[in-house]
Amino acid sequence: VGINMVEARLIFIAILIFSIYHLTRDIFQLVNLNGPFVKILHRQHLWCGSYCNAVTFPLDLMGIFGSIFVLKRSELGFVGIVTIALIPLWLIFTFLP
């Protein structure tokens, strides 16, 4: 059972939208622009302390650039696999205390 490119495009579009939102939200938090947009689905984590907003920048940037790269090429390849591998990392970071 494989994944076709139409399904893959939807996955990468979702990763792109989430990564852009998350990066924007973290930047807003770093400059203390707190509002409803920033507070959606956000909670403080003990594992990253005061670095929580910045620690996810690499994942956000990989999600953005990896998704754009795959969507432009219309081919999964190594970059696509690495970008999809970010999903379990996000889940791990989400459920850490």
N, CA, C and O atoms as a CHARMM CRD file, in Angstrom:
* protein
*
  388
    1    1 VAL  N      0.85600  -1.17200   0.00000 PROA 1      0.00000
    2    1 VAL  CA     0.00000   0.00000   0.00000 PROA 1      0.00000
    3    1 VAL  C      0.89400   1.22500   0.00000 PROA 1      0.00000
    4    1 VAL  O      1.66900   1.43400   0.93400 PROA 1      0.00000
    5    2 GLY  N      0.79200   2.01700  -1.02400 PROA 2      0.00000
    6    2 GLY  CA     1.60200   3.21800  -1.14000 PROA 2      0.00000
    7    2 GLY  C      0.75400   4.47100  -1.00800 PROA 2      0.00000
    8    2 GLY  O     -0.46600   4.41300  -0.85000 PROA 2      0.00000
    9    3 ILE  N      1.41700   5.56600  -1.07700 PROA 3      0.00000
   10    3 ILE  CA     0.74400   6.85400  -1.01100 PROA 3      0.00000
   11    3 ILE  C      0.89700   7.52600  -2.36900 PROA 3      0.00000
   12    3 ILE  O      1.99600   7.59400  -2.91900 PROA 3      0.00000
   13    4 ASN  N     -0.21500   8.02200  -2.90400 PROA 4      0.00000
   14    4 ASN  CA    -0.09500   8.69800  -4.19100 PROA 4      0.00000
   15    4 ASN  C      0.25500  10.16500  -3.96600 PROA 4      0.00000
   16    4 ASN  O      0.15500  10.66600  -2.84600 PROA 4      0.00000
   17    5 MET  N      0.65800  10.84200  -5.01600 PROA 5      0.00000
   18    5 MET  CA     1.14900  12.20800  -4.89200 PROA 5      0.00000
   19    5 MET  C      0.04900  13.18500  -4.49600 PROA 5      0.00000
   20    5 MET  O      0.34300  14.21200  -3.88500 PROA 5      0.00000
   21    6 VAL  N     -1.21700  12.89800  -4.82600 PROA 6      0.00000
   22    6 VAL  CA    -2.31100  13.78200  -4.41200 PROA 6      0.00000
   23    6 VAL  C     -2.43700  13.75900  -2.88700 PROA 6      0.00000
   24    6 VAL  O     -2.56400  14.80700  -2.25400 PROA 6      0.00000
   25    7 GLU  N     -2.40000  12.55600  -2.30000 PROA 7      0.00000
   26    7 GLU  CA    -2.44700  12.44100  -0.84900 PROA 7      0.00000
   27    7 GLU  C     -1.20300  13.06500  -0.21900 PROA 7      0.00000
   28    7 GLU  O     -1.29900  13.74000   0.80600 PROA 7      0.00000
   29    8 ALA  N     -0.05600  12.84700  -0.81500 PROA 8      0.00000
   30    8 ALA  CA     1.19100  13.40200  -0.29700 PROA 8      0.00000
   31    8 ALA  C      1.14600  14.92600  -0.32000 PROA 8      0.00000
   32    8 ALA  O      1.59000  15.57300   0.62900 PROA 8      0.00000
   33    9 ARG  N      0.61500  15.50500  -1.39600 PROA 9      0.00000
   34    9 ARG  CA     0.51200  16.97000  -1.47500 PROA 9      0.00000
   35    9 ARG  C     -0.31400  17.51300  -0.31500 PROA 9      0.00000
   36    9 ARG  O      0.04600  18.52900   0.27900 PROA 9      0.00000
   37   10 LEU  N     -1.41500  16.84900   0.01200 PROA 10     0.00000
   38   10 LEU  CA    -2.25700  17.30400   1.12300 PROA 10     0.00000
   39   10 LEU  C     -1.49500  17.25500   2.44900 PROA 10     0.00000
   40   10 LEU  O     -1.62400  18.15200   3.28200 PROA 10     0.00000
   41   11 ILE  N     -0.70700  16.20500   2.63200 PROA 11     0.00000
   42   11 ILE  CA     0.09100  16.08900   3.84600 PROA 11     0.00000
   43   11 ILE  C      1.10700  17.22900   3.92500 PROA 11     0.00000
   44   11 ILE  O      1.27200  17.84300   4.97900 PROA 11     0.00000
   45   12 PHE  N      1.78700  17.51200   2.81400 PROA 12     0.00000
   46   12 PHE  CA     2.80300  18.56300   2.82200 PROA 12     0.00000
   47   12 PHE  C      2.19600  19.95400   2.92300 PROA 12     0.00000
   48   12 PHE  O      2.81100  20.85100   3.49900 PROA 12     0.00000
   49   13 ILE  N      1.01800  20.14700   2.38200 PROA 13     0.00000
   50   13 ILE  CA     0.32200  21.42800   2.55500 PROA 13     0.00000
   51   13 ILE  C     -0.03500  21.61200   4.03000 PROA 13     0.00000
   52   13 ILE  O      0.11100  22.70900   4.56900 PROA 13     0.00000
   53   14 ALA  N     -0.50100  20.54600   4.68700 PROA 14     0.00000
   54   14 ALA  CA    -0.82800  20.62300   6.11700 PROA 14     0.00000
   55   14 ALA  C      0.42500  20.91800   6.94500 PROA 14     0.00000
   56   14 ALA  O      0.38200  21.74000   7.86100 PROA 14     0.00000
   57   15 ILE  N      1.53800  20.25100   6.62900 PROA 15     0.00000
   58   15 ILE  CA     2.79300  20.50300   7.34300 PROA 15     0.00000
   59   15 ILE  C      3.23400  21.94900   7.13600 PROA 15     0.00000
   60   15 ILE  O      3.68400  22.60500   8.07500 PROA 15     0.00000
   61   16 LEU  N      3.10600  22.43900   5.91600 PROA 16     0.00000
   62   16 LEU  CA     3.49300  23.81900   5.60300 PROA 16     0.00000
   63   16 LEU  C      2.66100  24.81700   6.40300 PROA 16     0.00000
   64   16 LEU  O      3.21000  25.73200   7.01700 PROA 16     0.00000
   65   17 ILE  N      1.34100  24.64400   6.39800 PROA 17     0.00000
   66   17 ILE  CA     0.46200  25.56400   7.12100 PROA 17     0.00000
   67   17 ILE  C      0.75800  25.52700   8.62100 PROA 17     0.00000
   68   17 ILE  O      0.86200  26.57400   9.26000 PROA 17     0.00000
   69   18 PHE  N      0.89300  24.32200   9.18200 PROA 18     0.00000
   70   18 PHE  CA     1.19000  24.19700  10.60600 PROA 18     0.00000
   71   18 PHE  C      2.52900  24.84700  10.94500 PROA 18     0.00000
   72   18 PHE  O      2.63600  25.56200  11.94100 PROA 18     0.00000
   73   19 SER  N      3.54300  24.60400  10.12700 PROA 19     0.00000
   74   19 SER  CA     4.88100  25.13300  10.41100 PROA 19     0.00000
   75   19 SER  C      4.90800  26.65600  10.33700 PROA 19     0.00000
   76   19 SER  O      5.54700  27.30700  11.16400 PROA 19     0.00000
   77   20 ILE  N      4.22200  27.22100   9.35800 PROA 20     0.00000
   78   20 ILE  CA     4.15800  28.68700   9.24200 PROA 20     0.00000
   79   20 ILE  C      3.43900  29.26600  10.46100 PROA 20     0.00000
   80   20 ILE  O      3.90600  30.23400  11.06200 PROA 20     0.00000
   81   21 TYR  N      2.29400  28.66400  10.82200 PROA 21     0.00000
   82   21 TYR  CA     1.55500  29.13500  11.99500 PROA 21     0.00000
   83   21 TYR  C      2.42500  29.05200  13.24900 PROA 21     0.00000
   84   21 TYR  O      2.49900  30.00700  14.02300 PROA 21     0.00000
   85   22 HSD  N      3.08000  27.91400  13.44400 PROA 22     0.00000
   86   22 HSD  CA     3.85000  27.70600  14.66400 PROA 22     0.00000
   87   22 HSD  C      5.04500  28.64800  14.74700 PROA 22     0.00000
   88   22 HSD  O      5.33400  29.18700  15.81500 PROA 22     0.00000
   89   23 LEU  N      5.73800  28.85200  13.63500 PROA 23     0.00000
   90   23 LEU  CA     6.87200  29.77400  13.62000 PROA 23     0.00000
   91   23 LEU  C      6.40600  31.19800  13.91600 PROA 23     0.00000
   92   23 LEU  O      7.03400  31.91000  14.70000 PROA 23     0.00000
   93   24 THR  N      5.30900  31.60800  13.29100 PROA 24     0.00000
   94   24 THR  CA     4.75700  32.94500  13.52300 PROA 24     0.00000
   95   24 THR  C      4.37600  33.11500  14.99000 PROA 24     0.00000
   96   24 THR  O      4.68500  34.13600  15.60500 PROA 24     0.00000
   97   25 ARG  N      3.70600  32.11500  15.54400 PROA 25     0.00000
   98   25 ARG  CA     3.29400  32.16600  16.94300 PROA 25     0.00000
   99   25 ARG  C      4.50100  32.26700  17.87500 PROA 25     0.00000
  100   25 ARG  O      4.48200  33.04200  18.83200 PROA 25     0.00000
  101   26 ASP  N      5.54600  31.49300  17.60300 PROA 26     0.00000
  102   26 ASP  CA     6.73600  31.54200  18.45000 PROA 26     0.00000
  103   26 ASP  C      7.43200  32.90000  18.36800 PROA 26     0.00000
  104   26 ASP  O      7.91700  33.41200  19.37700 PROA 26     0.00000
  105   27 ILE  N      7.47900  33.47300  17.18900 PROA 27     0.00000
  106   27 ILE  CA     8.07600  34.81400  17.03500 PROA 27     0.00000
  107   27 ILE  C      7.26000  35.83000  17.83000 PROA 27     0.00000
  108   27 ILE  O      7.83000  36.67200  18.52500 PROA 27     0.00000
  109   28 PHE  N      5.93400  35.75900  17.73400 PROA 28     0.00000
  110   28 PHE  CA     5.08700  36.65600  18.51800 PROA 28     0.00000
  111   28 PHE  C      5.34600  36.50100  20.01400 PROA 28     0.00000
  112   28 PHE  O      5.39200  37.49400  20.74000 PROA 28     0.00000
  113   29 GLN  N      5.51300  35.27400  20.47500 PROA 29     0.00000
  114   29 GLN  CA     5.76900  35.04200  21.89300 PROA 29     0.00000
  115   29 GLN  C      7.11900  35.61000  22.31500 PROA 29     0.00000
  116   29 GLN  O      7.25500  36.14600  23.41500 PROA 29     0.00000
  117   30 LEU  N      8.10800  35.49400  21.45000 PROA 30     0.00000
  118   30 LEU  CA     9.43700  36.01000  21.78500 PROA 30     0.00000
  119   30 LEU  C      9.44600  37.52400  21.94600 PROA 30     0.00000
  120   30 LEU  O     10.21500  38.06200  22.74300 PROA 30     0.00000
  121   31 VAL  N      8.59000  38.21300  21.19200 PROA 31     0.00000
  122   31 VAL  CA     8.53100  39.67600  21.29000 PROA 31     0.00000
  123   31 VAL  C      7.36400  40.13600  22.17500 PROA 31     0.00000
  124   31 VAL  O      6.97400  41.30400  22.15200 PROA 31     0.00000
  125   32 ASN  N      6.81800  39.20000  22.94800 PROA 32     0.00000
  126   32 ASN  CA     5.74000  39.46600  23.90800 PROA 32     0.00000
  127   32 ASN  C      4.48200  40.05400  23.28300 PROA 32     0.00000
  128   32 ASN  O      3.84800  40.92500  23.87800 PROA 32     0.00000
  129   33 LEU  N      4.11900  39.59700  22.11100 PROA 33     0.00000
  130   33 LEU  CA     2.84300  39.96800  21.49400 PROA 33     0.00000
  131   33 LEU  C      1.85900  38.83200  21.75500 PROA 33     0.00000
  132   33 LEU  O      1.62000  37.99000  20.89000 PROA 33     0.00000
  133   34 ASN  N      1.30100  38.82300  22.94600 PROA 34     0.00000
  134   34 ASN  CA     0.40400  37.74700  23.33800 PROA 34     0.00000
  135   34 ASN  C     -1.04400  38.13500  23.06400 PROA 34     0.00000
  136   34 ASN  O     -1.49200  39.22600  23.41900 PROA 34     0.00000
  137   35 GLY  N     -1.74700  37.23500  22.43900 PROA 35     0.00000
  138   35 GLY  CA    -3.15700  37.44100  22.13700 PROA 35     0.00000
  139   35 GLY  C     -3.78800  36.09800  21.84100 PROA 35     0.00000
  140   35 GLY  O     -3.15000  35.06100  22.02000 PROA 35     0.00000
  141   36 PRO  N     -5.03900  36.10100  21.38900 PROA 36     0.00000
  142   36 PRO  CA    -5.72600  34.83400  21.10800 PROA 36     0.00000
  143   36 PRO  C     -4.99800  33.97100  20.06800 PROA 36     0.00000
  144   36 PRO  O     -4.96900  32.74700  20.20200 PROA 36     0.00000
  145   37 PHE  N     -4.41800  34.58400  19.04600 PROA 37     0.00000
  146   37 PHE  CA    -3.68500  33.84800  18.00700 PROA 37     0.00000
  147   37 PHE  C     -2.51100  33.08600  18.61300 PROA 37     0.00000
  148   37 PHE  O     -2.19400  31.97500  18.18900 PROA 37     0.00000
  149   38 VAL  N     -1.87400  33.69400  19.60500 PROA 38     0.00000
  150   38 VAL  CA    -0.70100  33.10100  20.23900 PROA 38     0.00000
  151   38 VAL  C     -1.09500  32.02400  21.24900 PROA 38     0.00000
  152   38 VAL  O     -0.35400  31.06100  21.44700 PROA 38     0.00000
  153   39 LYS  N     -2.22700  32.17500  21.87300 PROA 39     0.00000
  154   39 LYS  CA    -2.64000  31.27000  22.94300 PROA 39     0.00000
  155   39 LYS  C     -3.30000  29.98400  22.45700 PROA 39     0.00000
  156   39 LYS  O     -3.46100  29.05000  23.24300 PROA 39     0.00000
  157   40 ILE  N     -3.68600  29.91100  21.19000 PROA 40     0.00000
  158   40 ILE  CA    -4.38300  28.73100  20.67200 PROA 40     0.00000
  159   40 ILE  C     -3.48800  27.49700  20.80200 PROA 40     0.00000
  160   40 ILE  O     -2.36000  27.48500  20.31100 PROA 40     0.00000
  161   41 LEU  N     -3.99600  26.47600  21.46000 PROA 41     0.00000
  162   41 LEU  CA    -3.31000  25.19000  21.62500 PROA 41     0.00000
  163   41 LEU  C     -1.89200  25.32200  22.16600 PROA 41     0.00000
  164   41 LEU  O     -1.00700  24.55900  21.78000 PROA 41     0.00000
  165   42 HSD  N     -1.67200  26.28000  23.05500 PROA 42     0.00000
  166   42 HSD  CA    -0.33500  26.47300  23.60900 PROA 42     0.00000
  167   42 HSD  C     -0.36100  26.23600  25.11400 PROA 42     0.00000
  168   42 HSD  O     -1.28800  26.64000  25.81600 PROA 42     0.00000
  169   43 ARG  N      0.67900  25.57400  25.57900 PROA 43     0.00000
  170   43 ARG  CA     0.86200  25.41200  27.01500 PROA 43     0.00000
  171   43 ARG  C      2.35600  25.43800  27.30600 PROA 43     0.00000
  172   43 ARG  O      3.17200  25.14100  26.43300 PROA 43     0.00000
  173   44 GLN  N      2.70900  25.79400  28.53200 PROA 44     0.00000
  174   44 GLN  CA     4.10500  25.81800  28.93600 PROA 44     0.00000
  175   44 GLN  C      4.59600  24.39000  29.14800 PROA 44     0.00000
  176   44 GLN  O      3.87000  23.54400  29.67100 PROA 44     0.00000
  177   45 HSD  N      5.81500  24.13400  28.74400 PROA 45     0.00000
  178   45 HSD  CA     6.43900  22.82600  28.92900 PROA 45     0.00000
  179   45 HSD  C      7.58200  22.95100  29.93200 PROA 45     0.00000
  180   45 HSD  O      8.30300  23.94900  29.94300 PROA 45     0.00000
  181   46 LEU  N      7.73900  21.94400  30.76100 PROA 46     0.00000
  182   46 LEU  CA     8.82600  21.95000  31.73400 PROA 46     0.00000
  183   46 LEU  C     10.16300  21.58700  31.10100 PROA 46     0.00000
  184   46 LEU  O     11.20700  22.06800  31.54100 PROA 46     0.00000
  185   47 TRP  N     10.14200  20.74100  30.07000 PROA 47     0.00000
  186   47 TRP  CA    11.38100  20.20200  29.52000 PROA 47     0.00000
  187   47 TRP  C     12.23800  21.24800  28.80900 PROA 47     0.00000
  188   47 TRP  O     13.45400  21.07900  28.71000 PROA 47     0.00000
  189   48 CYS  N     11.62700  22.32600  28.31300 PROA 48     0.00000
  190   48 CYS  CA    12.41300  23.31600  27.56300 PROA 48     0.00000
  191   48 CYS  C     12.48800  24.66700  28.25800 PROA 48     0.00000
  192   48 CYS  O     13.24800  25.53800  27.83500 PROA 48     0.00000
  193   49 GLY  N     11.71100  24.85100  29.31400 PROA 49     0.00000
  194   49 GLY  CA    11.78400  26.07700  30.11000 PROA 49     0.00000
  195   49 GLY  C     11.63900  27.34300  29.28800 PROA 49     0.00000
  196   49 GLY  O     10.70900  27.47500  28.49100 PROA 49     0.00000
  197   50 SER  N     12.56500  28.27500  29.48400 PROA 50     0.00000
  198   50 SER  CA    12.48100  29.56600  28.79600 PROA 50     0.00000
  199   50 SER  C     12.89300  29.47300  27.32500 PROA 50     0.00000
  200   50 SER  O     12.75400  30.44600  26.58300 PROA 50     0.00000
  201   51 TYR  N     13.39400  28.31800  26.90000 PROA 51     0.00000
  202   51 TYR  CA    13.81800  28.14800  25.51000 PROA 51     0.00000
  203   51 TYR  C     12.71800  27.57000  24.60900 PROA 51     0.00000
  204   51 TYR  O     12.95100  27.34000  23.42200 PROA 51     0.00000
  205   52 CYS  N     11.54300  27.33900  25.15600 PROA 52     0.00000
  206   52 CYS  CA    10.47000  26.67100  24.40400 PROA 52     0.00000
  207   52 CYS  C     10.14600  27.35200  23.07400 PROA 52     0.00000
  208   52 CYS  O      9.92700  26.67600  22.06900 PROA 52     0.00000
  209   53 ASN  N     10.11500  28.67100  23.06400 PROA 53     0.00000
  210   53 ASN  CA     9.74900  29.36900  21.83100 PROA 53     0.00000
  211   53 ASN  C     10.80300  29.23000  20.74700 PROA 53     0.00000
  212   53 ASN  O     10.47200  29.18500  19.56200 PROA 53     0.00000
  213   54 ALA  N     12.05700  29.16200  21.13500 PROA 54     0.00000
  214   54 ALA  CA    13.13100  29.09500  20.15100 PROA 54     0.00000
  215   54 ALA  C     13.53400  27.67000  19.78200 PROA 54     0.00000
  216   54 ALA  O     14.07600  27.44400  18.70000 PROA 54     0.00000
  217   55 VAL  N     13.27800  26.70900  20.66600 PROA 55     0.00000
  218   55 VAL  CA    13.75300  25.34500  20.43300 PROA 55     0.00000
  219   55 VAL  C     13.08000  24.70600  19.21500 PROA 55     0.00000
  220   55 VAL  O     13.63500  23.78400  18.61800 PROA 55     0.00000
  221   56 THR  N     11.90600  25.18300  18.84700 PROA 56     0.00000
  222   56 THR  CA    11.19500  24.58400  17.71000 PROA 56     0.00000
  223   56 THR  C     11.46900  25.29700  16.38800 PROA 56     0.00000
  224   56 THR  O     10.94800  24.88000  15.35400 PROA 56     0.00000
  225   57 PHE  N     12.27100  26.35700  16.39500 PROA 57     0.00000
  226   57 PHE  CA    12.58700  27.05400  15.13700 PROA 57     0.00000
  227   57 PHE  C     13.15000  26.11100  14.06600 PROA 57     0.00000
  228   57 PHE  O     12.69800  26.16100  12.92200 PROA 57     0.00000
  229   58 PRO  N     14.13000  25.24800  14.40600 PROA 58     0.00000
  230   58 PRO  CA    14.65300  24.34900  13.36500 PROA 58     0.00000
  231   58 PRO  C     13.57400  23.43600  12.76500 PROA 58     0.00000
  232   58 PRO  O     13.54700  23.21200  11.55500 PROA 58     0.00000
  233   59 LEU  N     12.69100  22.91600  13.61700 PROA 59     0.00000
  234   59 LEU  CA    11.61800  22.05500  13.10100 PROA 59     0.00000
  235   59 LEU  C     10.65500  22.84800  12.21800 PROA 59     0.00000
  236   59 LEU  O     10.22000  22.36700  11.17200 PROA 59     0.00000
  237   60 ASP  N     10.32800  24.06000  12.64600 PROA 60     0.00000
  238   60 ASP  CA     9.44100  24.90500  11.84100 PROA 60     0.00000
  239   60 ASP  C     10.05800  25.19800  10.47700 PROA 60     0.00000
  240   60 ASP  O      9.39900  25.06800   9.44600 PROA 60     0.00000
  241   61 LEU  N     11.31600  25.58900  10.48400 PROA 61     0.00000
  242   61 LEU  CA    11.98700  25.93300   9.22100 PROA 61     0.00000
  243   61 LEU  C     12.13600  24.71400   8.31400 PROA 61     0.00000
  244   61 LEU  O     11.97600  24.81500   7.09800 PROA 61     0.00000
  245   62 MET  N     12.44400  23.55800   8.91200 PROA 62     0.00000
  246   62 MET  CA    12.52900  22.33300   8.10600 PROA 62     0.00000
  247   62 MET  C     11.16900  21.99500   7.51500 PROA 62     0.00000
  248   62 MET  O     11.07800  21.56900   6.36400 PROA 62     0.00000
  249   63 GLY  N     10.11200  22.18200   8.29800 PROA 63     0.00000
  250   63 GLY  CA     8.76100  21.92400   7.80300 PROA 63     0.00000
  251   63 GLY  C      8.38200  22.84800   6.66400 PROA 63     0.00000
  252   63 GLY  O      7.77300  22.41600   5.68500 PROA 63     0.00000
  253   64 ILE  N      8.73900  24.11900   6.78600 PROA 64     0.00000
  254   64 ILE  CA     8.40600  25.09900   5.74400 PROA 64     0.00000
  255   64 ILE  C      9.19700  24.81100   4.47000 PROA 64     0.00000
  256   64 ILE  O      8.61600  24.61600   3.40300 PROA 64     0.00000
  257   65 PHE  N     10.51600  24.78700   4.58800 PROA 65     0.00000
  258   65 PHE  CA    11.33400  24.62800   3.38500 PROA 65     0.00000
  259   65 PHE  C     11.23300  23.23400   2.77600 PROA 65     0.00000
  260   65 PHE  O     11.25800  23.08600   1.55400 PROA 65     0.00000
  261   66 GLY  N     11.11800  22.21000   3.62600 PROA 66     0.00000
  262   66 GLY  CA    10.95700  20.85300   3.11300 PROA 66     0.00000
  263   66 GLY  C      9.65000  20.69600   2.35600 PROA 66     0.00000
  264   66 GLY  O      9.62300  20.08500   1.28800 PROA 66     0.00000
  265   67 SER  N      8.57100  21.23900   2.89400 PROA 67     0.00000
  266   67 SER  CA     7.26800  21.15100   2.22600 PROA 67     0.00000
  267   67 SER  C      7.26800  21.89900   0.90100 PROA 67     0.00000
  268   67 SER  O      6.78300  21.38900  -0.10900 PROA 67     0.00000
  269   68 ILE  N      7.81000  23.10200   0.91000 PROA 68     0.00000
  270   68 ILE  CA     7.87000  23.88300  -0.34000 PROA 68     0.00000
  271   68 ILE  C      8.68100  23.12900  -1.38600 PROA 68     0.00000
  272   68 ILE  O      8.28900  23.05800  -2.55000 PROA 68     0.00000
  273   69 PHE  N      9.80800  22.56800  -0.97100 PROA 69     0.00000
  274   69 PHE  CA    10.67500  21.83200  -1.89000 PROA 69     0.00000
  275   69 PHE  C      9.93400  20.65600  -2.51900 PROA 69     0.00000
  276   69 PHE  O      9.98100  20.46500  -3.73400 PROA 69     0.00000
  277   70 VAL  N      9.24900  19.87200  -1.68800 PROA 70     0.00000
  278   70 VAL  CA     8.52700  18.69100  -2.18400 PROA 70     0.00000
  279   70 VAL  C      7.34800  19.11800  -3.05900 PROA 70     0.00000
  280   70 VAL  O      7.10600  18.51200  -4.10300 PROA 70     0.00000
  281   71 LEU  N      6.61700  20.14300  -2.65000 PROA 71     0.00000
  282   71 LEU  CA     5.46600  20.59600  -3.43500 PROA 71     0.00000
  283   71 LEU  C      5.88800  21.12900  -4.80500 PROA 71     0.00000
  284   71 LEU  O      5.17500  20.94000  -5.79100 PROA 71     0.00000
  285   72 LYS  N      7.03900  21.79000  -4.86900 PROA 72     0.00000
  286   72 LYS  CA     7.52200  22.28900  -6.16400 PROA 72     0.00000
  287   72 LYS  C      8.01000  21.16300  -7.07000 PROA 72     0.00000
  288   72 LYS  O      7.78000  21.18900  -8.27900 PROA 72     0.00000
  289   73 ARG  N      8.68000  20.18000  -6.48500 PROA 73     0.00000
  290   73 ARG  CA     9.22600  19.07800  -7.27600 PROA 73     0.00000
  291   73 ARG  C      8.19600  18.02400  -7.62300 PROA 73     0.00000
  292   73 ARG  O      8.36800  17.28300  -8.59200 PROA 73     0.00000
  293   74 SER  N      7.12500  17.94600  -6.84400 PROA 74     0.00000
  294   74 SER  CA     6.10300  16.89600  -6.99500 PROA 74     0.00000
  295   74 SER  C      6.71000  15.50000  -6.92300 PROA 74     0.00000
  296   74 SER  O      6.30100  14.58500  -7.63700 PROA 74     0.00000
  297   75 GLU  N      7.68800  15.36600  -6.04700 PROA 75     0.00000
  298   75 GLU  CA     8.35500  14.08700  -5.84200 PROA 75     0.00000
  299   75 GLU  C      8.75500  13.98600  -4.38100 PROA 75     0.00000
  300   75 GLU  O      9.29400  14.93800  -3.81600 PROA 75     0.00000
  301   76 LEU  N      8.49600  12.84700  -3.77100 PROA 76     0.00000
  302   76 LEU  CA     8.74800  12.68800  -2.34600 PROA 76     0.00000
  303   76 LEU  C     10.24000  12.76000  -2.02900 PROA 76     0.00000
  304   76 LEU  O     10.66400  13.71900  -1.38400 PROA 76     0.00000
  305   77 GLY  N     11.02100  11.83300  -2.43300 PROA 77     0.00000
  306   77 GLY  CA    12.46800  11.83200  -2.24600 PROA 77     0.00000
  307   77 GLY  C     12.90400  11.91000  -0.78400 PROA 77     0.00000
  308   77 GLY  O     12.09300  11.78100   0.13300 PROA 77     0.00000
  309   78 PHE  N     14.20000  12.12300  -0.59400 PROA 78     0.00000
  310   78 PHE  CA    14.80000  12.17300   0.73400 PROA 78     0.00000
  311   78 PHE  C     14.26100  13.34000   1.55600 PROA 78     0.00000
  312   78 PHE  O     13.95300  13.18400   2.73800 PROA 78     0.00000
  313   79 VAL  N     14.14800  14.50300   0.93200 PROA 79     0.00000
  314   79 VAL  CA    13.66200  15.69300   1.65000 PROA 79     0.00000
  315   79 VAL  C     12.23700  15.46500   2.14400 PROA 79     0.00000
  316   79 VAL  O     11.89600  15.87000   3.25600 PROA 79     0.00000
  317   80 GLY  N     11.41600  14.83000   1.34000 PROA 80     0.00000
  318   80 GLY  CA    10.04600  14.54000   1.74200 PROA 80     0.00000
  319   80 GLY  C      9.97900  13.58700   2.91500 PROA 80     0.00000
  320   80 GLY  O      9.16700  13.76700   3.82200 PROA 80     0.00000
  321   81 ILE  N     10.82500  12.58000   2.90000 PROA 81     0.00000
  322   81 ILE  CA    10.84900  11.60400   3.99600 PROA 81     0.00000
  323   81 ILE  C     11.30100  12.27200   5.29100 PROA 81     0.00000
  324   81 ILE  O     10.72100  12.02700   6.34900 PROA 81     0.00000
  325   82 VAL  N     12.32900  13.11400   5.21500 PROA 82     0.00000
  326   82 VAL  CA    12.80200  13.82900   6.40400 PROA 82     0.00000
  327   82 VAL  C     11.71200  14.76900   6.91600 PROA 82     0.00000
  328   82 VAL  O     11.51000  14.88200   8.12500 PROA 82     0.00000
  329   83 THR  N     11.01400  15.43900   6.00900 PROA 83     0.00000
  330   83 THR  CA     9.94800  16.35600   6.40900 PROA 83     0.00000
  331   83 THR  C      8.80000  15.60500   7.08500 PROA 83     0.00000
  332   83 THR  O      8.26000  16.07000   8.08800 PROA 83     0.00000
  333   84 ILE  N      8.43100  14.46200   6.54700 PROA 84     0.00000
  334   84 ILE  CA     7.37300  13.66100   7.17300 PROA 84     0.00000
  335   84 ILE  C      7.83500  13.11700   8.52300 PROA 84     0.00000
  336   84 ILE  O      7.02200  12.93400   9.42900 PROA 84     0.00000
  337   85 ALA  N      9.13000  12.86100   8.66300 PROA 85     0.00000
  338   85 ALA  CA     9.66500  12.37100   9.93700 PROA 85     0.00000
  339   85 ALA  C      9.55000  13.41300  11.05100 PROA 85     0.00000
  340   85 ALA  O      9.71000  13.08100  12.22500 PROA 85     0.00000
  341   86 LEU  N      9.27700  14.65700  10.69600 PROA 86     0.00000
  342   86 LEU  CA     9.08200  15.69500  11.70800 PROA 86     0.00000
  343   86 LEU  C      7.80300  15.46900  12.51000 PROA 86     0.00000
  344   86 LEU  O      7.70800  15.88300  13.66600 PROA 86     0.00000
  345   87 ILE  N      6.82600  14.81300  11.89800 PROA 87     0.00000
  346   87 ILE  CA     5.52600  14.62600  12.56300 PROA 87     0.00000
  347   87 ILE  C      5.67700  13.88900  13.89200 PROA 87     0.00000
  348   87 ILE  O      5.14200  14.35900  14.89600 PROA 87     0.00000
  349   88 PRO  N      6.38500  12.74900  13.94900 PROA 88     0.00000
  350   88 PRO  CA     6.56100  12.10200  15.26300 PROA 88     0.00000
  351   88 PRO  C      7.32400  12.97200  16.26200 PROA 88     0.00000
  352   88 PRO  O      7.05000  12.92200  17.46100 PROA 88     0.00000
  353   89 LEU  N      8.28200  13.77200  15.77600 PROA 89     0.00000
  354   89 LEU  CA     9.00600  14.66600  16.68200 PROA 89     0.00000
  355   89 LEU  C      8.06600  15.69000  17.30500 PROA 89     0.00000
  356   89 LEU  O      8.14800  15.95900  18.50400 PROA 89     0.00000
  357   90 TRP  N      7.16700  16.26600  16.49300 PROA 90     0.00000
  358   90 TRP  CA     6.19000  17.21800  17.02200 PROA 90     0.00000
  359   90 TRP  C      5.32100  16.54600  18.07900 PROA 90     0.00000
  360   90 TRP  O      5.03300  17.13700  19.12000 PROA 90     0.00000
  361   91 LEU  N      4.90600  15.32000  17.81300 PROA 91     0.00000
  362   91 LEU  CA     4.05500  14.61900  18.78200 PROA 91     0.00000
  363   91 LEU  C      4.81200  14.35900  20.08500 PROA 91     0.00000
  364   91 LEU  O      4.24900  14.51500  21.16900 PROA 91     0.00000
  365   92 ILE  N      6.06700  13.97000  19.98900 PROA 92     0.00000
  366   92 ILE  CA     6.87500  13.74900  21.19100 PROA 92     0.00000
  367   92 ILE  C      7.00100  15.03500  21.98000 PROA 92     0.00000
  368   92 ILE  O      6.77900  15.04400  23.19100 PROA 92     0.00000
  369   93 PHE  N      7.36000  16.14200  21.30000 PROA 93     0.00000
  370   93 PHE  CA     7.51400  17.43200  21.99200 PROA 93     0.00000
  371   93 PHE  C      6.20000  17.89700  22.59800 PROA 93     0.00000
  372   93 PHE  O      6.19900  18.52500  23.65600 PROA 93     0.00000
  373   94 THR  N      5.08700  17.60100  21.94900 PROA 94     0.00000
  374   94 THR  CA     3.77000  18.01400  22.43200 PROA 94     0.00000
  375   94 THR  C      3.42000  17.32500  23.74500 PROA 94     0.00000
  376   94 THR  O      2.85900  17.94800  24.64700 PROA 94     0.00000
  377   95 PHE  N      3.75100  16.04400  23.85400 PROA 95     0.00000
  378   95 PHE  CA     3.33500  15.27800  25.02200 PROA 95     0.00000
  379   95 PHE  C      4.34900  15.23500  26.14500 PROA 95     0.00000
  380   95 PHE  O      4.07000  14.67000  27.20200 PROA 95     0.00000
  381   96 LEU  N      5.52700  15.82200  25.94200 PROA 96     0.00000
  382   96 LEU  CA     6.48500  15.92400  27.04500 PROA 96     0.00000
  383   96 LEU  C      5.93200  16.91600  28.07800 PROA 96     0.00000
  384   96 LEU  O      5.23900  17.86800  27.72000 PROA 96     0.00000
  385   97 PRO  N      6.23800  16.69100  29.33800 PROA 97     0.00000
  386   97 PRO  CA     5.70200  17.60600  30.37200 PROA 97     0.00000
  387   97 PRO  C      6.27000  19.00000  30.26700 PROA 97     0.00000
  388   97 PRO  O      5.91700  19.87200  31.06100 PROA 97     0.00000
